[in-house]
Amino acid sequence: MPTQFSRSLQQMKAVLGPDLLTEALKGKVRELIETLVDAELTEVLAAVPYQRSQTRRGYRHGHTARTLTTGLGPTRLTLPRARLHTDAGTSEWQSRLLPRYQRRAAAVDGALLGAYCSGANGRRIKGALGPLLRGAPLSKSAVSRLVGRVKALYDEWHQRPLQEERYVVLYLDAIALRVRLAQKVTSVPVLVAVGVRADGQKVILDLELLTSESTAAWQGLLESLITRGLQRPQLCVIDGNPGLRAALQTSWPGLAVQRCVVHKLRNLERHAPRHAHDDLRTDYHRIVYAESAAQARHAYRAFLATWEKRAPKVAASLREAGDELLTFYRFPPSQWKALRTTNAIERLNGEFRRRVKTQGALPTAQAAEVLLFALLLTGQIRMRRIDGWRQLGIIAATAPEAA
């Protein structure tokens, strides 16, 4: 009679032993893939095997063996070969369903790329994805080749045309990454442009790692966007960087600009003693969270009257932003939350930092750009619609009066 230990041992062997269900499914996957590829070839040839037809475009000639790694592990396939008739003679047929040299399904490549984006090296990737690969070989260069393909996709994405879409709002800001440049680890900005379509969906238009946030750097990014077909938006939300502001004035003179209220608050707090921060925030929030533009202007004047005496540099910093701190009041109230800050890019910043923190410093500027793009490509970074998107494009007839 089996003991409790022997029963437990049998159960453990069942868990760790061969997975009969997976093996059965792999057989079905092999059968399905071979059937689909064979049907694809039949359609291309316009004839089934041994069929006599004047419309035949070529002839089959044997089979070839291939191994494809899917989510069920490596599967050995036997695929048909064929020669096609062309104007220049004959050529070897290539399946579009299963391209030449493809050894892994897209889901497996996605898992590899996702592990790379999380900061894992090749050894850790192989260990983490062992259950998925199920013994399939993973060479040291596999991840490198995959990243190379992503780099090519990034280059295409970086040059894609933008004239097909109309973007109502444009967010511009920079995020900081630690990158090794000229044999030294330094913090460099990645300039990011996020557009909002008329349906409210946010779209990352471009990202580029540069050495500074100078006027020339931002001007280059804006000129690239305009050259690719980006039309003048109705509003641009920025962090207040002087180089960015000057570049905007050059590219789109007179464009409505909203200064990020969170960045401005940080600047104000830099000029005030710590014990006065609570009072400063209270007075400032009366401006940026007012129920109307008129109340905001009244709170603005009250803030200047109070802080001109308590901390003149605080008042000067607020005055520097001017009307651009209140531009969002020209839009419907349902959009105020989305338009008063650059949080659309700040959230990206948080996601990027969370995924690259395990890597310390990225090896090159190119690696940093590819990594950020890979996060977007693999769906690890998702953009949602802005609040109040149904009323996008509605601007009040009059702008706020000068504060």
Buried (B, 14 or more C-beta within 10 A) or exposed (E): EEEEEEEEEEEEEEEEEEBEEEEEBBEEBBEEBBEEBBEBBBEBBEBEEEEEEEEEBBBBEEEEEBEBBBBBBBBEBEBBBBBBEEEEEEEEBEBEEBEEEBBBBEEBBBBBBBBBBBBBEBEEBBEBBEEBBBEBEBEEEBBEEBBEEBBEBBEEBBEEEBEEBBBBBBBBBBBBBBBBBEEEEEEBBBBBBBBBBEEBBBEBBBBBBBEEBBBEBBBBBBEBBBEBEBBEBBBBBBBBBEBBBBBBEEBBEEBBBBBBBBBBBEBBBEBBEEEBEEEBBEBBEBBBBBEEBEBBBBBBEEBBEBBBEBBEEBBEBBBBBEBBBBBBBBBBEBBBBBBBBBBBBBBBBEBBEEBBEEBEBBEEBEBBBBBBBBBBBBEBBEBEBBBBBEEBEEBEEEBBEEB
